[in-house]
Amino acid sequence: MSRPIETVLAVVLNWRSAKMTERAMRALAEALDGLDAEIVVVDNDSRDGSEDALRRAVETGQWPVPVRVVQSGHNGGYGFGNNVGIRAGRSDGKRPDAVYILNSDAFPDKDAVRALIHYLDAHPEVGLAGSQLYNDEDPHHSSAFRFPTLAGEFEQTARTGPISKLLREKRIVIADLTRTRQVDWLAGASAMIRQDVLDQIGLFDEDFFLYYEETELFLRARRAGWTTMYVTESRVRHLGSVSTGMKDWHEFPDYWFESRWMYFEKAHGRGYAAAATLARGAGLLVWKLRRLLGAPRLDAPGMFRRLMGHGLRRFFGTSARATHPLTAEPRRSEP
């Protein structure tokens, strides 16, 4: 039987977005006011003055809960950075009953964290719970998903009426996010995880630099018998992709292909990873045929070639060079 959630450790990961991170910290601190909670902000080796700026904000601000900043030492990616915060723990030495992960571009409503706690307390079989993400343009962000499968990979790139209708129960993105429901995995922008779960399955897999690390963690939790819930009563305003620059991508970076392959190989084996790549490639070919009939281009130029090339290299035992542009200079000024 799971214990009640009485103590919380909240982790916010910063990479070259100090102003945005400070906004997230303040919204989070207000949401945690009155709870036995502590915030750890991890600077993921920004080297742009972020760490100093965040430390000044902590030292000079009025905070309703304890807040501290720690340095990761190097930018090992999303999972690595959050693991640094989880391992740092609470400064009072208390074992948290739950860890709350919040992205630096996410701003919890005042009762958002309490809603997750209340849900977990009422449902001891649930090990992980996530919030409804929204902004002014989109009241329900795509933030709850099914685990990727061969059919799901094919449907995701084929995007064709009869195929999508036939495979609607295999679609990776869950369409109906207007109600609290069980899901396979959640975007890590706002997610609460019981410490009991982490003690049983371990932390994020640090082999992933960015993308699929959440999927893999939630899969391990499911295989260990834990349920994941999407909780609409917990609402978090989310901008999305501020640090990664994903909204500006014209093509997927190398590390996305590498993370995708690693997920399938770790979860199901090399043969399944190859089959998933073929399934995704087949879906791309379906859309190419539709383009001959006038459909618009939806995929980056060369996507099929890059996907299959990466799959061939990985299947035969070599790894594509997964460059990490997040270690380069910032791509834009902060909001």
C-alpha positions, 0 to 999 in steps of 0.5 A: 500500500502506498503511503500518503503524500506528505513531503514533496521535492520539486525539481526545475531544470534550467538551461539558458532560460533564467528569466523563464525559469524564475517565473516557473519557480515563483508560480511553483512556490505559490502552488506549494505554499502551505505544503511540506515541500522544497524546490531544487533548481538545477542549472544544467551547465548553462554557462551564460550567467543563468546560475548566478541570476537564479541564485540572486533571485533565491537570495533576494526573494521572498519564498513561501517554501525553501528554494535552492539552486544546484549546478549539474556540472555538465549538460548531460541532457534532460533526464540527467539534469532532473536526476541531479535534482532528485539525487540532491534531495531535500536540504532538511534530509527528509525523504520525499513521498513524491517528486514533482518535475516541472519544466522551466516554461511551465507555470502551475495554477495555484491548486495544480500541485495539490490536485495531483497530491489529492489524486495520488492519495485517493488512488494508492495504485497510481504511481505517476500523475500529470497535469493538463497543459494549456495556453491561450492558443491551445486549451489541451496540449498534446501531453498524454500518450500511448506507448509507441508500437509498430502500428502507432509508428505507421499511423503517426506518419501515414496520417491517412483517414482510413488508416487512422480510423482503423488504428485509432486505438494504437495512435500514440497521441491521445486525442481526448484530453478533456477528462481525467483518464489512465494513460501510458505516459505523460510529457514531463512538463508537469508530472508527480512521481511517488518516491516509492516508484523511483525507489523500485525502478530507478531514475531517468535513463541518462543514455537519453540526451533529450526525448523518449526518456520520459517514455522509457521511465513510464514504461518501466513503471508500467512493467513494475505494476504502477498506473499513470493518470492524466489529471484534468483538475491539475492545470499548468500553463505551458509555453513549450520548447523554449530551451530546445527551440523545437518550435523553430526546427525545420528538421529533426536533430540527430539526437532525436533519431538516436533517442528514438532508436534507443527507446525501442531497442531498450524496451523491445530489442534490436529487431523491434527497433528495426521493425518500428523504423520500417513501420514509420518509414512505410507511413512516410511513403504513404504520405509521399503518395498522397502528396502526388495527389495534392496533399501538402508537405508535412515532413522535413525534406530528407526525413525518410532518407535520414530515418532509414539511414540511421536505422541501418547504421544502428541495426548493424552496430554503429551509432549515428553521431548524435550532436547536441545543439543544446550545448551551443550558443542560444538560438534566440533571446529570452522572452 
